[in-house]
Amino acid sequence: MSRPRAVLMMLGLILGGCADPGRHADELAQPAHLKRELITTDGFVLTGFSRRASPGLPLTLYIEGDGHAWQTRNQPSVDPTPHKALGLALAASDPAANVAYVARPCQFTPMQQNSRCSAAYWTDKRYAEDVVAAMNQAVTHYASAGQPVHLVGYSGGGALAVLIAARRHDVASIRTVAGNLDHAEVNRLHGVSPMPESLNAMDVARQVASIPQIHFSGADDRVVPPSIAQRFVKASGTRCAATYRVPGMAHESDWQQRWPELLGRIPICTKGP
């Protein structure tokens, strides 16, 4: 590695608190009646949690962030499973009848079940074509035919929510929380190398322009600053996309505590003048 990738480390290190990430995930999921399962896709075996109580109602599906991608500033971790699964914490706080959560490739799932897992998939290729395709298959696994899907993504999961929405016709809304909606610009801001093997949500802003969406940013976020969501909304050229800056919140703040309040902000398409 030619130089330390500070921003990628910051995006990937959600540190603190838990010696056993799998147990921590179960402790989040069980009180919310979210059941763990493995999802086999063409590229990866993914770990998901879900509560599907009323098939006639929409599904809200959460996508995890980049997780514990870096062990040090220069050394990728051997396991990207987040020490604190903030995406799962958001899902556990959602009272909707139908809630699902999908971890990113190589998170939570035993490595021996994912022969393709390598550090590239939690560093440079975290938003690669095969990653997006696998995550999209996981959405299809949970969504019944004709069921509206609300996508929610935390951090890098926000990028995947947008990239997945651009491929589907059943997405009713998009919400991102501290979403990395333009990794090229984020890396430029931090003076680190680009990720040419990863797709960029910014490149499909126009493709999702007709989907109601709201992008939440922490006012104190120095990892993915609010300007990234603002750039994305501007690029979409639509009145269906909005940003909301949340005071007092940084990238890894307690978004779970704020989530019930933020869920009340419904994405809509506003009318022109």
N, C-alpha and C positions, 0 to 999 in steps of 0.2 A: 504494500500500500504506500503510495507516494507521499501522502500527508495525512494527518489525523482527520477523520471525518466527524468532526464534532457534532454537526447537526444530526447526522444519521445515528450517532450514539445517543443523542438526547431524545430523538424520536423513538429509539428502540429500547432505552432503559427505563422501565417503569419499576422503580426499585422500592424495596421496603417491606418489612413486616412479615413475610411468610416464607418459612423454610420449605414448605410443601405446597407448591402452586396448585397441584391437583386437588388437594384437600381444601385449600382456600376457595377454589372454584365451586366445589360441592357445597361448602358452607354458605356461599352466596346463592347458589341455585336452589337448594332444597327448601328453604322457607318460602320461596316464590313458586314452588311446585314445578320447577323446570327440570325435566328429565334428560339425563345425559345419553348420548348415543354416538356411534361412529357412522359416518356418511362416506360411502365409497364413490369416488368420482374417477374420471378417466386418468387424472394425473396424481391425485393424492387421496389418502384416507383422512378425512377431516373430523374433528370433534365438534359436536353441536349439543345444544340444550334446547328444550322446547316445552311449551304448555299450550296445547290446542284443545280448548274447551268448547268452542262453538264454531264449527266449520263454515257456517253461514255468514260469519263476520270476517272483516279483513284480517290479514296477518301483518304483524310488525316484526321485522327481522333485523337483528343487530349484528354488526360486523366488528370484530375486535381490532385493536390497534396493532402496531408493529411488534409489540412485546419486548422481551429481553434480548434484543438483537446483538448487543455488544457487551462483552465482558469487561473490556477496558477501552480506552480511546482508540487503540490500534488493533485490538483482537476481538473478532466476532465471538459470540458465545457459542457453546456447543448445543444449546437448546434455547429456542426463542420463546418458549412458554412464558407469558407475563407473570411476574411475581404478584402483581395486583391486576386482575383482569377488569379494567375499567369499562370495557364494552359490555362484559357480562354483568357488571354492577348496574349499568344503565338498564339492561334488560330485566334484571331482578326488581328494579324499581317501577317497572311499567305495569299498571293494573289491567291492561287490556286482556280480553279473553284468549286471544291467540298471539303468543309471543314465541319467537325463536331467536337463537343466537348461534353464530358460526365463528369458530376460532379460525385463525389463519393457518395456512399449510405449515405443518411441523410443530404447531403449538398443541400441547396437551396429549396428542396422539403419540403412542410409543414409536420411537424411531424405526424399530424393526418392522413396523407395518408401513413405513414410507421409505422405500428404497431410493426414491429420488431426492430425499431431503439432503440438502447441503447448505452451507452457510450462505451461498449465493441467493437462496430463496428468502433469507431474512435480511439481506443487505442489498446488493445491486438489482436483484430480480424480484424484489418483493411485490411489484405490480406488473410482472411479466404476463405475456399473453396466456401461458398455461395456468398461471395463478388465477387470473380473471375468469378463465373458462371453468376451472374447478369450483371456484366460489359461486359462479352463476349456476352450476349444476346443483350445488347445495341449496340455493334458493328454490330451484325447481323441486327439489326433494321435499321441501316443507310447504310449498304453495300448492293448494288444490287448484284444479282447472277453473278458471274464471274468478278466482279469489283475488281481490285487490291486495297489493303488497305495499307496505310502507317500509322503506329502507332507512336504517339509521347506522351511521358509521362513526366510530371514534378514531381520531388521529388518522393514521394511514388507512383505517377502515372506511373513512369518509371518501378517500380517493376510490376505493373499490366499490363503494355504494354507487358513486356516479358512473364508473366504468361499467358496472353491471346494469344499471338502469338504461344505459345507452343501447343495450342488447335485448331488452325485454319490452313487452307491450302490456304488462300487468302492473306496472309500478304506479301507484297512486300518489306517492309523495316521497321526497328525499329530505332527511335531516342529517346534518353532519355536526359533530362536536369537536372543536379544535382540528378540523379536517385539513389534511395536507392535499389541497386541491390543485396544487401546481408545484410538484416536486422540483422541477427545473428552477423555478424562481426561488423556492426555499433554499435550495443548495447554493444558488448564486448569492443570495443574501448573506449566507454564512461562509462564503468563500471556499466551498468544498466541491469535489468532483461531481459531475452529472451522473445520471443512471440511464444510459442509452438503451439498456435491455428492459426497462420498465415503461409501461404505458403511462400517459399523463392525463389525469382527469381534465385538465384545462383544455386539452385537445378535443374533448367531446362536449364542451359546454353548450354549444349550439344544438347538439343532438338531443340533449335533455331539456332544452329550453321550455318546452310545453308542459313539463312536469312541475307541479307546485313543490317548492323547496325552500328550506330555511337553513342557514349555515351559522351556527353558534361559535363565537370566538371568545376566548378569555381576554379581557382588557389588558391583563398582565402577562399574556403569553409571549415569551421571547423565542420559543421554538418555532411555532407556526403563528406568526403575528396576524392580527385581524386584517391587515392589508391583503393577505392571500385570499381570503373569502371575498373581499371587496373586488379584487381583480377578476375572480371567477365569475361573480355576478355581472360585472360589467361586460365580460366577454360573452356571456350568454345572451345579452341583448334582449332580455325578456322581462316582463312584469310578473313572471311566475316565481322569480328567485329573489330572496331577501337575505340580508345579513342581520345578525343581532349580537352586539357586543355585551358580554356579561361582566359587570364590574367585579373587581376583586378576584378574578379567576385566572390562573396560569394554566400551562399545558397539562400538568398532572395534578391539578387541584381536585377537590372532592366534588366532581361533577355529579356523582350519584345523589348527593344531598340536594342539589339544585334541580335535578332532573324532573321530579313531579311538577314543579312550577314551570319549567321550560316546555314540557310537553303540552301545556295549555296554549302555547303559541302555535296555532295551526297554520301550516303552509297553504297559501292561496295564490291564485292568479288575479292580480288587481286589474281593473279596467284602465284604459288610457284616458287622457284628458278629453 
